[in-house]
Amino acid sequence: MWAVVDRIEGQRAVLELEDGDIVEIDKNHLPAGAKAGSVLRITLSLDREQEEKLRKRWEELRGQKEELT
């Protein structure tokens, strides 16, 4: 997947994805040297380790909530 940096406004970068969808991200997530007109390659991958950490944290928070009720 790819996207074009449409513009940077303050701390936000507006990207147009190859299918025409528009997304905004914090400009700190852009690679060094990216500017309006830059084409970015976007890849997605699963992070099972982080997923497990978040699941455990969610279960801890849910347990705390149940203790309060």
mmCIF file as Biopython writes it, N, C-alpha, C and O atoms, coordinates in Angstrom:
data_model
#
loop_
_atom_site.group_PDB
_atom_site.id
_atom_site.type_symbol
_atom_site.label_atom_id
_atom_site.label_alt_id
_atom_site.label_comp_id
_atom_site.label_asym_id
_atom_site.label_entity_id
_atom_site.label_seq_id
_atom_site.pdbx_PDB_ins_code
_atom_site.Cartn_x
_atom_site.Cartn_y
_atom_site.Cartn_z
_atom_site.occupancy
_atom_site.B_iso_or_equiv
_atom_site.auth_seq_id
_atom_site.auth_asym_id
_atom_site.pdbx_PDB_model_num
ATOM 1   N N  . MET A ? 1  ? 0.858   -1.164  0.000  1.0 0.0 1  A 1 
ATOM 2   C CA . MET A ? 1  ? 0.000   0.000   0.000  1.0 0.0 1  A 1 
ATOM 3   C C  . MET A ? 1  ? 0.908   1.232   0.000  1.0 0.0 1  A 1 
ATOM 4   O O  . MET A ? 1  ? 2.003   1.214   0.563  1.0 0.0 1  A 1 
ATOM 5   N N  . TRP A ? 2  ? 0.438   2.286   -0.634 1.0 0.0 2  A 1 
ATOM 6   C CA . TRP A ? 2  ? 1.199   3.523   -0.628 1.0 0.0 2  A 1 
ATOM 7   C C  . TRP A ? 2  ? 0.268   4.699   -0.347 1.0 0.0 2  A 1 
ATOM 8   O O  . TRP A ? 2  ? -0.953  4.594   -0.456 1.0 0.0 2  A 1 
ATOM 9   N N  . ALA A ? 3  ? 0.885   5.817   0.016  1.0 0.0 3  A 1 
ATOM 10  C CA . ALA A ? 3  ? 0.144   7.049   0.290  1.0 0.0 3  A 1 
ATOM 11  C C  . ALA A ? 3  ? 1.009   8.230   -0.121 1.0 0.0 3  A 1 
ATOM 12  O O  . ALA A ? 3  ? 2.236   8.140   -0.160 1.0 0.0 3  A 1 
ATOM 13  N N  . VAL A ? 4  ? 0.354   9.321   -0.422 1.0 0.0 4  A 1 
ATOM 14  C CA . VAL A ? 4  ? 1.043   10.575  -0.736 1.0 0.0 4  A 1 
ATOM 15  C C  . VAL A ? 4  ? 0.807   11.528  0.423  1.0 0.0 4  A 1 
ATOM 16  O O  . VAL A ? 4  ? -0.315  11.657  0.911  1.0 0.0 4  A 1 
ATOM 17  N N  . VAL A ? 5  ? 1.863   12.190  0.860  1.0 0.0 5  A 1 
ATOM 18  C CA . VAL A ? 5  ? 1.708   13.234  1.874  1.0 0.0 5  A 1 
ATOM 19  C C  . VAL A ? 5  ? 1.039   14.417  1.177  1.0 0.0 5  A 1 
ATOM 20  O O  . VAL A ? 5  ? 1.659   15.091  0.354  1.0 0.0 5  A 1 
ATOM 21  N N  . ASP A ? 6  ? -0.210  14.662  1.504  1.0 0.0 6  A 1 
ATOM 22  C CA . ASP A ? 6  ? -0.953  15.758  0.897  1.0 0.0 6  A 1 
ATOM 23  C C  . ASP A ? 6  ? -0.473  17.095  1.447  1.0 0.0 6  A 1 
ATOM 24  O O  . ASP A ? 6  ? -0.197  18.038  0.704  1.0 0.0 6  A 1 
ATOM 25  N N  . ARG A ? 7  ? -0.382  17.146  2.785  1.0 0.0 7  A 1 
ATOM 26  C CA . ARG A ? 7  ? 0.069   18.386  3.421  1.0 0.0 7  A 1 
ATOM 27  C C  . ARG A ? 7  ? 0.419   18.104  4.868  1.0 0.0 7  A 1 
ATOM 28  O O  . ARG A ? 7  ? 0.032   17.082  5.436  1.0 0.0 7  A 1 
ATOM 29  N N  . ILE A ? 8  ? 1.154   19.026  5.446  1.0 0.0 8  A 1 
ATOM 30  C CA . ILE A ? 8  ? 1.480   18.966  6.868  1.0 0.0 8  A 1 
ATOM 31  C C  . ILE A ? 8  ? 0.961   20.252  7.483  1.0 0.0 8  A 1 
ATOM 32  O O  . ILE A ? 8  ? 1.311   21.353  7.059  1.0 0.0 8  A 1 
ATOM 33  N N  . GLU A ? 9  ? 0.112   20.087  8.501  1.0 0.0 9  A 1 
ATOM 34  C CA . GLU A ? 9  ? -0.505  21.227  9.184  1.0 0.0 9  A 1 
ATOM 35  C C  . GLU A ? 9  ? -0.171  21.135  10.666 1.0 0.0 9  A 1 
ATOM 36  O O  . GLU A ? 9  ? -0.733  20.305  11.382 1.0 0.0 9  A 1 
ATOM 37  N N  . GLY A ? 10 ? 0.727   21.973  11.122 1.0 0.0 10 A 1 
ATOM 38  C CA . GLY A ? 10 ? 1.127   21.910  12.525 1.0 0.0 10 A 1 
ATOM 39  C C  . GLY A ? 10 ? 1.749   20.562  12.826 1.0 0.0 10 A 1 
ATOM 40  O O  . GLY A ? 10 ? 2.733   20.169  12.199 1.0 0.0 10 A 1 
ATOM 41  N N  . GLN A ? 11 ? 1.177   19.858  13.780 1.0 0.0 11 A 1 
ATOM 42  C CA . GLN A ? 11 ? 1.696   18.548  14.174 1.0 0.0 11 A 1 
ATOM 43  C C  . GLN A ? 11 ? 1.060   17.402  13.390 1.0 0.0 11 A 1 
ATOM 44  O O  . GLN A ? 11 ? 1.422   16.247  13.612 1.0 0.0 11 A 1 
ATOM 45  N N  . ARG A ? 12 ? 0.128   17.681  12.483 1.0 0.0 12 A 1 
ATOM 46  C CA . ARG A ? 12 ? -0.600  16.655  11.745 1.0 0.0 12 A 1 
ATOM 47  C C  . ARG A ? 12 ? -0.126  16.568  10.303 1.0 0.0 12 A 1 
ATOM 48  O O  . ARG A ? 12 ? 0.154   17.579  9.659  1.0 0.0 12 A 1 
ATOM 49  N N  . ALA A ? 13 ? -0.042  15.337  9.812  1.0 0.0 13 A 1 
ATOM 50  C CA . ALA A ? 13 ? 0.238   15.094  8.401  1.0 0.0 13 A 1 
ATOM 51  C C  . ALA A ? 13 ? -1.016  14.481  7.793  1.0 0.0 13 A 1 
ATOM 52  O O  . ALA A ? 13 ? -1.582  13.536  8.341  1.0 0.0 13 A 1 
ATOM 53  N N  . VAL A ? 14 ? -1.439  15.015  6.677  1.0 0.0 14 A 1 
ATOM 54  C CA . VAL A ? 14 ? -2.610  14.506  5.976  1.0 0.0 14 A 1 
ATOM 55  C C  . VAL A ? 14 ? -2.109  13.654  4.815  1.0 0.0 14 A 1 
ATOM 56  O O  . VAL A ? 14 ? -1.383  14.132  3.943  1.0 0.0 14 A 1 
ATOM 57  N N  . LEU A ? 15 ? -2.510  12.377  4.818  1.0 0.0 15 A 1 
ATOM 58  C CA . LEU A ? 15 ? -2.069  11.445  3.790  1.0 0.0 15 A 1 
ATOM 59  C C  . LEU A ? 15 ? -3.256  11.032  2.934  1.0 0.0 15 A 1 
ATOM 60  O O  . LEU A ? 15 ? -4.361  10.834  3.439  1.0 0.0 15 A 1 
ATOM 61  N N  . GLU A ? 16 ? -3.015  10.904  1.635  1.0 0.0 16 A 1 
ATOM 62  C CA . GLU A ? 16 ? -4.028  10.341  0.751  1.0 0.0 16 A 1 
ATOM 63  C C  . GLU A ? 16 ? -3.558  8.955   0.356  1.0 0.0 16 A 1 
ATOM 64  O O  . GLU A ? 16 ? -2.513  8.796   -0.276 1.0 0.0 16 A 1 
ATOM 65  N N  . LEU A ? 17 ? -4.347  7.944   0.738  1.0 0.0 17 A 1 
ATOM 66  C CA . LEU A ? 17 ? -4.007  6.568   0.422  1.0 0.0 17 A 1 
ATOM 67  C C  . LEU A ? 17 ? -4.278  6.286   -1.050 1.0 0.0 17 A 1 
ATOM 68  O O  . LEU A ? 17 ? -5.005  7.026   -1.712 1.0 0.0 17 A 1 
ATOM 69  N N  . GLU A ? 18 ? -3.694  5.222   -1.548 1.0 0.0 18 A 1 
ATOM 70  C CA . GLU A ? 18 ? -3.826  4.884   -2.960 1.0 0.0 18 A 1 
ATOM 71  C C  . GLU A ? 18 ? -5.271  4.704   -3.397 1.0 0.0 18 A 1 
ATOM 72  O O  . GLU A ? 18 ? -5.579  4.886   -4.575 1.0 0.0 18 A 1 
ATOM 73  N N  . ASP A ? 19 ? -6.172  4.348   -2.473 1.0 0.0 19 A 1 
ATOM 74  C CA . ASP A ? 19 ? -7.583  4.185   -2.839 1.0 0.0 19 A 1 
ATOM 75  C C  . ASP A ? 19 ? -8.380  5.482   -2.705 1.0 0.0 19 A 1 
ATOM 76  O O  . ASP A ? 19 ? -9.593  5.493   -2.913 1.0 0.0 19 A 1 
ATOM 77  N N  . GLY A ? 20 ? -7.695  6.574   -2.355 1.0 0.0 20 A 1 
ATOM 78  C CA . GLY A ? 20 ? -8.353  7.870   -2.245 1.0 0.0 20 A 1 
ATOM 79  C C  . GLY A ? 20 ? -8.778  8.240   -0.846 1.0 0.0 20 A 1 
ATOM 80  O O  . GLY A ? 20 ? -9.152  9.387   -0.601 1.0 0.0 20 A 1 
ATOM 81  N N  . ASP A ? 21 ? -8.732  7.290   0.091  1.0 0.0 21 A 1 
ATOM 82  C CA . ASP A ? 21 ? -9.070  7.613   1.481  1.0 0.0 21 A 1 
ATOM 83  C C  . ASP A ? 21 ? -8.052  8.597   2.043  1.0 0.0 21 A 1 
ATOM 84  O O  . ASP A ? 21 ? -6.887  8.598   1.646  1.0 0.0 21 A 1 
ATOM 85  N N  . ILE A ? 22 ? -8.503  9.425   2.963  1.0 0.0 22 A 1 
ATOM 86  C CA . ILE A ? 22 ? -7.653  10.413  3.619  1.0 0.0 22 A 1 
ATOM 87  C C  . ILE A ? 22 ? -7.477  10.009  5.080  1.0 0.0 22 A 1 
ATOM 88  O O  . ILE A ? 22 ? -8.451  9.679   5.757  1.0 0.0 22 A 1 
ATOM 89  N N  . VAL A ? 23 ? -6.246  10.035  5.562  1.0 0.0 23 A 1 
ATOM 90  C CA . VAL A ? 23 ? -5.971  9.773   6.971  1.0 0.0 23 A 1 
ATOM 91  C C  . VAL A ? 23 ? -5.040  10.857  7.499  1.0 0.0 23 A 1 
ATOM 92  O O  . VAL A ? 23 ? -4.239  11.428  6.759  1.0 0.0 23 A 1 
ATOM 93  N N  . GLU A ? 24 ? -5.163  11.126  8.788  1.0 0.0 24 A 1 
ATOM 94  C CA . GLU A ? 24 ? -4.276  12.071  9.458  1.0 0.0 24 A 1 
ATOM 95  C C  . GLU A ? 24 ? -3.457  11.320  10.487 1.0 0.0 24 A 1 
ATOM 96  O O  . GLU A ? 24 ? -3.972  10.464  11.206 1.0 0.0 24 A 1 
ATOM 97  N N  . ILE A ? 25 ? -2.180  11.648  10.550 1.0 0.0 25 A 1 
ATOM 98  C CA . ILE A ? 25 ? -1.301  11.058  11.556 1.0 0.0 25 A 1 
ATOM 99  C C  . ILE A ? 25 ? -0.449  12.169  12.159 1.0 0.0 25 A 1 
ATOM 100 O O  . ILE A ? 25 ? -0.327  13.251  11.585 1.0 0.0 25 A 1 
ATOM 101 N N  . ASP A ? 26 ? 0.128   11.897  13.297 1.0 0.0 26 A 1 
ATOM 102 C CA . ASP A ? 26 ? 1.085   12.828  13.883 1.0 0.0 26 A 1 
ATOM 103 C C  . ASP A ? 26 ? 2.298   12.895  12.958 1.0 0.0 26 A 1 
ATOM 104 O O  . ASP A ? 26 ? 2.789   11.855  12.518 1.0 0.0 26 A 1 
ATOM 105 N N  . LYS A ? 27 ? 2.777   14.066  12.662 1.0 0.0 27 A 1 
ATOM 106 C CA . LYS A ? 27 ? 3.886   14.190  11.710 1.0 0.0 27 A 1 
ATOM 107 C C  . LYS A ? 27 ? 5.162   13.510  12.213 1.0 0.0 27 A 1 
ATOM 108 O O  . LYS A ? 27 ? 6.063   13.222  11.426 1.0 0.0 27 A 1 
ATOM 109 N N  . ASN A ? 28 ? 5.238   13.254  13.519 1.0 0.0 28 A 1 
ATOM 110 C CA . ASN A ? 28 ? 6.407   12.557  14.055 1.0 0.0 28 A 1 
ATOM 111 C C  . ASN A ? 28 ? 6.500   11.114  13.564 1.0 0.0 28 A 1 
ATOM 112 O O  . ASN A ? 28 ? 7.555   10.490  13.681 1.0 0.0 28 A 1 
ATOM 113 N N  . HIS A ? 29 ? 5.412   10.579  13.019 1.0 0.0 29 A 1 
ATOM 114 C CA . HIS A ? 29 ? 5.417   9.214   12.487 1.0 0.0 29 A 1 
ATOM 115 C C  . HIS A ? 29 ? 5.927   9.161   11.044 1.0 0.0 29 A 1 
ATOM 116 O O  . HIS A ? 29 ? 6.132   8.077   10.497 1.0 0.0 29 A 1 
ATOM 117 N N  . LEU A ? 30 ? 6.129   10.314  10.437 1.0 0.0 30 A 1 
ATOM 118 C CA . LEU A ? 30 ? 6.653   10.341  9.067  1.0 0.0 30 A 1 
ATOM 119 C C  . LEU A ? 30 ? 8.135   9.999   9.071  1.0 0.0 30 A 1 
ATOM 120 O O  . LEU A ? 30 ? 8.842   10.310  10.031 1.0 0.0 30 A 1 
ATOM 121 N N  . PRO A ? 31 ? 8.611   9.363   8.006  1.0 0.0 31 A 1 
ATOM 122 C CA . PRO A ? 31 ? 10.050  9.110   7.923  1.0 0.0 31 A 1 
ATOM 123 C C  . PRO A ? 31 ? 10.807  10.422  7.706  1.0 0.0 31 A 1 
ATOM 124 O O  . PRO A ? 31 ? 10.256  11.396  7.193  1.0 0.0 31 A 1 
ATOM 125 N N  . ALA A ? 32 ? 12.061  10.426  8.102  1.0 0.0 32 A 1 
ATOM 126 C CA . ALA A ? 32 ? 12.897  11.626  7.934  1.0 0.0 32 A 1 
ATOM 127 C C  . ALA A ? 32 ? 12.895  12.054  6.472  1.0 0.0 32 A 1 
ATOM 128 O O  . ALA A ? 32 ? 13.029  11.233  5.564  1.0 0.0 32 A 1 
ATOM 129 N N  . GLY A ? 33 ? 12.743  13.340  6.270  1.0 0.0 33 A 1 
ATOM 130 C CA . GLY A ? 33 ? 12.784  13.900  4.923  1.0 0.0 33 A 1 
ATOM 131 C C  . GLY A ? 33 ? 11.454  13.932  4.197  1.0 0.0 33 A 1 
ATOM 132 O O  . GLY A ? 33 ? 11.365  14.497  3.107  1.0 0.0 33 A 1 
ATOM 133 N N  . ALA A ? 34 ? 10.410  13.337  4.776  1.0 0.0 34 A 1 
ATOM 134 C CA . ALA A ? 34 ? 9.094   13.346  4.135  1.0 0.0 34 A 1 
ATOM 135 C C  . ALA A ? 34 ? 8.525   14.757  4.156  1.0 0.0 34 A 1 
ATOM 136 O O  . ALA A ? 34 ? 8.668   15.488  5.136  1.0 0.0 34 A 1 
ATOM 137 N N  . LYS A ? 35 ? 7.882   15.122  3.066  1.0 0.0 35 A 1 
ATOM 138 C CA . LYS A ? 35 ? 7.253   16.442  2.949  1.0 0.0 35 A 1 
ATOM 139 C C  . LYS A ? 35 ? 6.064   16.310  2.017  1.0 0.0 35 A 1 
ATOM 140 O O  . LYS A ? 35 ? 5.817   15.234  1.473  1.0 0.0 35 A 1 
ATOM 141 N N  . ALA A ? 36 ? 5.329   17.388  1.828  1.0 0.0 36 A 1 
ATOM 142 C CA . ALA A ? 36 ? 4.188   17.374  0.917  1.0 0.0 36 A 1 
ATOM 143 C C  . ALA A ? 36 ? 4.649   16.859  -0.441 1.0 0.0 36 A 1 
ATOM 144 O O  . ALA A ? 36 ? 5.656   17.315  -0.982 1.0 0.0 36 A 1 
ATOM 145 N N  . GLY A ? 37 ? 3.906   15.913  -0.976 1.0 0.0 37 A 1 
ATOM 146 C CA . GLY A ? 37 ? 4.249   15.310  -2.260 1.0 0.0 37 A 1 
ATOM 147 C C  . GLY A ? 37 ? 5.048   14.022  -2.146 1.0 0.0 37 A 1 
ATOM 148 O O  . GLY A ? 37 ? 5.159   13.280  -3.122 1.0 0.0 37 A 1 
ATOM 149 N N  . SER A ? 38 ? 5.607   13.742  -0.970 1.0 0.0 38 A 1 
ATOM 150 C CA . SER A ? 38 ? 6.361   12.496  -0.786 1.0 0.0 38 A 1 
ATOM 151 C C  . SER A ? 38 ? 5.423   11.295  -0.886 1.0 0.0 38 A 1 
ATOM 152 O O  . SER A ? 38 ? 4.287   11.333  -0.413 1.0 0.0 38 A 1 
ATOM 153 N N  . VAL A ? 39 ? 5.918   10.241  -1.506 1.0 0.0 39 A 1 
ATOM 154 C CA . VAL A ? 39 ? 5.162   8.990   -1.585 1.0 0.0 39 A 1 
ATOM 155 C C  . VAL A ? 39 ? 5.722   8.042   -0.529 1.0 0.0 39 A 1 
ATOM 156 O O  . VAL A ? 39 ? 6.930   7.813   -0.456 1.0 0.0 39 A 1 
ATOM 157 N N  . LEU A ? 40 ? 4.824   7.500   0.284  1.0 0.0 40 A 1 
ATOM 158 C CA . LEU A ? 40 ? 5.215   6.616   1.374  1.0 0.0 40 A 1 
ATOM 159 C C  . LEU A ? 40 ? 4.736   5.200   1.099  1.0 0.0 40 A 1 
ATOM 160 O O  . LEU A ? 40 ? 3.603   4.997   0.662  1.0 0.0 40 A 1 
ATOM 161 N N  . ARG A ? 41 ? 5.586   4.233   1.352  1.0 0.0 41 A 1 
ATOM 162 C CA . ARG A ? 41 ? 5.187   2.829   1.303  1.0 0.0 41 A 1 
ATOM 163 C C  . ARG A ? 41 ? 4.667   2.475   2.696  1.0 0.0 41 A 1 
ATOM 164 O O  . ARG A ? 41 ? 5.345   2.732   3.691  1.0 0.0 41 A 1 
ATOM 165 N N  . ILE A ? 42 ? 3.475   1.890   2.776  1.0 0.0 42 A 1 
ATOM 166 C CA . ILE A ? 42 ? 2.859   1.551   4.056  1.0 0.0 42 A 1 
ATOM 167 C C  . ILE A ? 42 ? 2.703   0.040   4.130  1.0 0.0 42 A 1 
ATOM 168 O O  . ILE A ? 42 ? 2.132   -0.579  3.232  1.0 0.0 42 A 1 
ATOM 169 N N  . THR A ? 43 ? 3.212   -0.545  5.201  1.0 0.0 43 A 1 
ATOM 170 C CA . THR A ? 43 ? 3.043   -1.973  5.432  1.0 0.0 43 A 1 
ATOM 171 C C  . THR A ? 43 ? 2.400   -2.178  6.791  1.0 0.0 43 A 1 
ATOM 172 O O  . THR A ? 43 ? 2.615   -1.398  7.719  1.0 0.0 43 A 1 
ATOM 173 N N  . LEU A ? 44 ? 1.618   -3.222  6.897  1.0 0.0 44 A 1 
ATOM 174 C CA . LEU A ? 44 ? 0.955   -3.576  8.152  1.0 0.0 44 A 1 
ATOM 175 C C  . LEU A ? 44 ? 1.372   -4.986  8.525  1.0 0.0 44 A 1 
ATOM 176 O O  . LEU A ? 44 ? 1.534   -5.853  7.666  1.0 0.0 44 A 1 
ATOM 177 N N  . SER A ? 45 ? 1.541   -5.197  9.808  1.0 0.0 45 A 1 
ATOM 178 C CA . SER A ? 45 ? 1.869   -6.545  10.273 1.0 0.0 45 A 1 
ATOM 179 C C  . SER A ? 45 ? 1.277   -6.747  11.661 1.0 0.0 45 A 1 
ATOM 180 O O  . SER A ? 45 ? 1.051   -5.793  12.405 1.0 0.0 45 A 1 
ATOM 181 N N  . LEU A ? 46 ? 1.035   -7.991  11.988 1.0 0.0 46 A 1 
ATOM 182 C CA . LEU A ? 46 ? 0.520   -8.324  13.315 1.0 0.0 46 A 1 
ATOM 183 C C  . LEU A ? 46 ? 1.653   -8.298  14.326 1.0 0.0 46 A 1 
ATOM 184 O O  . LEU A ? 46 ? 2.784   -8.675  14.017 1.0 0.0 46 A 1 
ATOM 185 N N  . ASP A ? 47 ? 1.343   -7.850  15.534 1.0 0.0 47 A 1 
ATOM 186 C CA . ASP A ? 47 ? 2.310   -7.854  16.626 1.0 0.0 47 A 1 
ATOM 187 C C  . ASP A ? 47 ? 1.692   -8.673  17.754 1.0 0.0 47 A 1 
ATOM 188 O O  . ASP A ? 47 ? 1.038   -8.128  18.645 1.0 0.0 47 A 1 
ATOM 189 N N  . ARG A ? 48 ? 1.903   -9.974  17.707 1.0 0.0 48 A 1 
ATOM 190 C CA . ARG A ? 48 ? 1.281   -10.880 18.682 1.0 0.0 48 A 1 
ATOM 191 C C  . ARG A ? 48 ? 1.766   -10.605 20.099 1.0 0.0 48 A 1 
ATOM 192 O O  . ARG A ? 48 ? 0.995   -10.729 21.051 1.0 0.0 48 A 1 
ATOM 193 N N  . GLU A ? 49 ? 3.036   -10.232 20.250 1.0 0.0 49 A 1 
ATOM 194 C CA . GLU A ? 49 ? 3.579   -9.951  21.579 1.0 0.0 49 A 1 
ATOM 195 C C  . GLU A ? 49 ? 2.870   -8.764  22.214 1.0 0.0 49 A 1 
ATOM 196 O O  . GLU A ? 49 ? 2.452   -8.837  23.369 1.0 0.0 49 A 1 
ATOM 197 N N  . GLN A ? 50 ? 2.730   -7.669  21.470 1.0 0.0 50 A 1 
ATOM 198 C CA . GLN A ? 50 ? 2.044   -6.489  21.993 1.0 0.0 50 A 1 
ATOM 199 C C  . GLN A ? 50 ? 0.566   -6.780  22.228 1.0 0.0 50 A 1 
ATOM 200 O O  . GLN A ? 50 ? -0.024  -6.291  23.191 1.0 0.0 50 A 1 
ATOM 201 N N  . GLU A ? 51 ? -0.024  -7.572  21.350 1.0 0.0 51 A 1 
ATOM 202 C CA . GLU A ? 51 ? -1.428  -7.953  21.503 1.0 0.0 51 A 1 
ATOM 203 C C  . GLU A ? 51 ? -1.646  -8.680  22.830 1.0 0.0 51 A 1 
ATOM 204 O O  . GLU A ? 51 ? -2.622  -8.421  23.534 1.0 0.0 51 A 1 
ATOM 205 N N  . GLU A ? 52 ? -0.740  -9.581  23.163 1.0 0.0 52 A 1 
ATOM 206 C CA . GLU A ? 52 ? -0.848  -10.332 24.417 1.0 0.0 52 A 1 
ATOM 207 C C  . GLU A ? 52 ? -0.682  -9.410  25.625 1.0 0.0 52 A 1 
ATOM 208 O O  . GLU A ? 52 ? -1.407  -9.544  26.611 1.0 0.0 52 A 1 
ATOM 209 N N  . LYS A ? 53 ? 0.269   -8.474  25.554 1.0 0.0 53 A 1 
ATOM 210 C CA . LYS A ? 53 ? 0.464   -7.518  26.647 1.0 0.0 53 A 1 
ATOM 211 C C  . LYS A ? 53 ? -0.795  -6.687  26.871 1.0 0.0 53 A 1 
ATOM 212 O O  . LYS A ? 53 ? -1.222  -6.490  28.008 1.0 0.0 53 A 1 
ATOM 213 N N  . LEU A ? 54 ? -1.387  -6.199  25.780 1.0 0.0 54 A 1 
ATOM 214 C CA . LEU A ? 54 ? -2.605  -5.389  25.900 1.0 0.0 54 A 1 
ATOM 215 C C  . LEU A ? 54 ? -3.773  -6.210  26.425 1.0 0.0 54 A 1 
ATOM 216 O O  . LEU A ? 54 ? -4.577  -5.710  27.211 1.0 0.0 54 A 1 
ATOM 217 N N  . ARG A ? 55 ? -3.877  -7.483  25.994 1.0 0.0 55 A 1 
ATOM 218 C CA . ARG A ? 55 ? -4.953  -8.344  26.473 1.0 0.0 55 A 1 
ATOM 219 C C  . ARG A ? 55 ? -4.835  -8.558  27.980 1.0 0.0 55 A 1 
ATOM 220 O O  . ARG A ? 55 ? -5.828  -8.490  28.704 1.0 0.0 55 A 1 
ATOM 221 N N  . LYS A ? 56 ? -3.612  -8.816  28.446 1.0 0.0 56 A 1 
ATOM 222 C CA . LYS A ? 56 ? -3.402  -9.014  29.885 1.0 0.0 56 A 1 
ATOM 223 C C  . LYS A ? 56 ? -3.732  -7.747  30.667 1.0 0.0 56 A 1 
ATOM 224 O O  . LYS A ? 56 ? -4.355  -7.809  31.727 1.0 0.0 56 A 1 
ATOM 225 N N  . ARG A ? 57 ? -3.313  -6.602  30.143 1.0 0.0 57 A 1 
ATOM 226 C CA . ARG A ? 57 ? -3.598  -5.328  30.813 1.0 0.0 57 A 1 
ATOM 227 C C  . ARG A ? 57 ? -5.099  -5.076  30.869 1.0 0.0 57 A 1 
ATOM 228 O O  . ARG A ? 57 ? -5.618  -4.630  31.892 1.0 0.0 57 A 1 
ATOM 229 N N  . TRP A ? 58 ? -5.799  -5.361  29.769 1.0 0.0 58 A 1 
ATOM 230 C CA . TRP A ? 58 ? -7.248  -5.176  29.729 1.0 0.0 58 A 1 
ATOM 231 C C  . TRP A ? 58 ? -7.921  -6.073  30.766 1.0 0.0 58 A 1 
ATOM 232 O O  . TRP A ? 58 ? -8.847  -5.642  31.454 1.0 0.0 58 A 1 
ATOM 233 N N  . GLU A ? 59 ? -7.458  -7.322  30.878 1.0 0.0 59 A 1 
ATOM 234 C CA . GLU A ? 59 ? -8.036  -8.235  31.861 1.0 0.0 59 A 1 
ATOM 235 C C  . GLU A ? 59 ? -7.789  -7.734  33.285 1.0 0.0 59 A 1 
ATOM 236 O O  . GLU A ? 59 ? -8.664  -7.851  34.142 1.0 0.0 59 A 1 
ATOM 237 N N  . GLU A ? 60 ? -6.591  -7.171  33.543 1.0 0.0 60 A 1 
ATOM 238 C CA . GLU A ? 60 ? -6.304  -6.610  34.862 1.0 0.0 60 A 1 
ATOM 239 C C  . GLU A ? 60 ? -7.246  -5.461  35.174 1.0 0.0 60 A 1 
ATOM 240 O O  . GLU A ? 60 ? -7.798  -5.383  36.272 1.0 0.0 60 A 1 
ATOM 241 N N  . LEU A ? 61 ? -7.430  -4.567  34.207 1.0 0.0 61 A 1 
ATOM 242 C CA . LEU A ? 61 ? -8.318  -3.419  34.415 1.0 0.0 61 A 1 
ATOM 243 C C  . LEU A ? 61 ? -9.756  -3.882  34.605 1.0 0.0 61 A 1 
ATOM 244 O O  . LEU A ? 61 ? -10.474 -3.338  35.443 1.0 0.0 61 A 1 
ATOM 245 N N  . ARG A ? 62 ? -10.176 -4.860  33.851 1.0 0.0 62 A 1 
ATOM 246 C CA . ARG A ? 62 ? -11.532 -5.380  33.985 1.0 0.0 62 A 1 
ATOM 247 C C  . ARG A ? 62 ? -11.724 -5.997  35.369 1.0 0.0 62 A 1 
ATOM 248 O O  . ARG A ? 62 ? -12.780 -5.834  35.981 1.0 0.0 62 A 1 
ATOM 249 N N  . GLY A ? 63 ? -10.706 -6.705  35.862 1.0 0.0 63 A 1 
ATOM 250 C CA . GLY A ? 63 ? -10.775 -7.292  37.190 1.0 0.0 63 A 1 
ATOM 251 C C  . GLY A ? 63 ? -10.890 -6.222  38.275 1.0 0.0 63 A 1 
ATOM 252 O O  . GLY A ? 63 ? -11.630 -6.385  39.245 1.0 0.0 63 A 1 
ATOM 253 N N  . GLN A ? 64 ? -10.154 -5.132  38.100 1.0 0.0 64 A 1 
ATOM 254 C CA . GLN A ? 64 ? -10.226 -4.032  39.069 1.0 0.0 64 A 1 
ATOM 255 C C  . GLN A ? 64 ? -11.604 -3.400  39.063 1.0 0.0 64 A 1 
ATOM 256 O O  . GLN A ? 64 ? -12.121 -3.032  40.118 1.0 0.0 64 A 1 
ATOM 257 N N  . LYS A ? 65 ? -12.202 -3.270  37.897 1.0 0.0 65 A 1 
ATOM 258 C CA . LYS A ? 65 ? -13.532 -2.680  37.786 1.0 0.0 65 A 1 
ATOM 259 C C  . LYS A ? 65 ? -14.545 -3.566  38.499 1.0 0.0 65 A 1 
ATOM 260 O O  . LYS A ? 65 ? -15.423 -3.065  39.202 1.0 0.0 65 A 1 
ATOM 261 N N  . GLU A ? 66 ? -14.429 -4.880  38.321 1.0 0.0 66 A 1 
ATOM 262 C CA . GLU A ? 66 ? -15.370 -5.802  38.952 1.0 0.0 66 A 1 
ATOM 263 C C  . GLU A ? 66 ? -15.224 -5.753  40.478 1.0 0.0 66 A 1 
ATOM 264 O O  . GLU A ? 66 ? -16.210 -5.929  41.193 1.0 0.0 66 A 1 
ATOM 265 N N  . GLU A ? 67 ? -14.004 -5.515  40.985 1.0 0.0 67 A 1 
ATOM 266 C CA . GLU A ? 67 ? -13.798 -5.411  42.418 1.0 0.0 67 A 1 
ATOM 267 C C  . GLU A ? 67 ? -14.492 -4.192  43.005 1.0 0.0 67 A 1 
ATOM 268 O O  . GLU A ? 67 ? -14.877 -4.200  44.173 1.0 0.0 67 A 1 
ATOM 269 N N  . LEU A ? 68 ? -14.654 -3.144  42.205 1.0 0.0 68 A 1 
ATOM 270 C CA . LEU A ? 68 ? -15.261 -1.901  42.674 1.0 0.0 68 A 1 
ATOM 271 C C  . LEU A ? 68 ? -16.790 -1.993  42.699 1.0 0.0 68 A 1 
ATOM 272 O O  . LEU A ? 68 ? -17.445 -1.219  43.398 1.0 0.0 68 A 1 
ATOM 273 N N  . THR A ? 69 ? -17.350 -2.917  41.955 1.0 0.0 69 A 1 
ATOM 274 C CA . THR A ? 69 ? -18.823 -2.995  41.892 1.0 0.0 69 A 1 
ATOM 275 C C  . THR A ? 69 ? -19.387 -3.947  42.886 1.0 0.0 69 A 1 
ATOM 276 O O  . THR A ? 69 ? -20.604 -4.120  42.953 1.0 0.0 69 A 1 
#
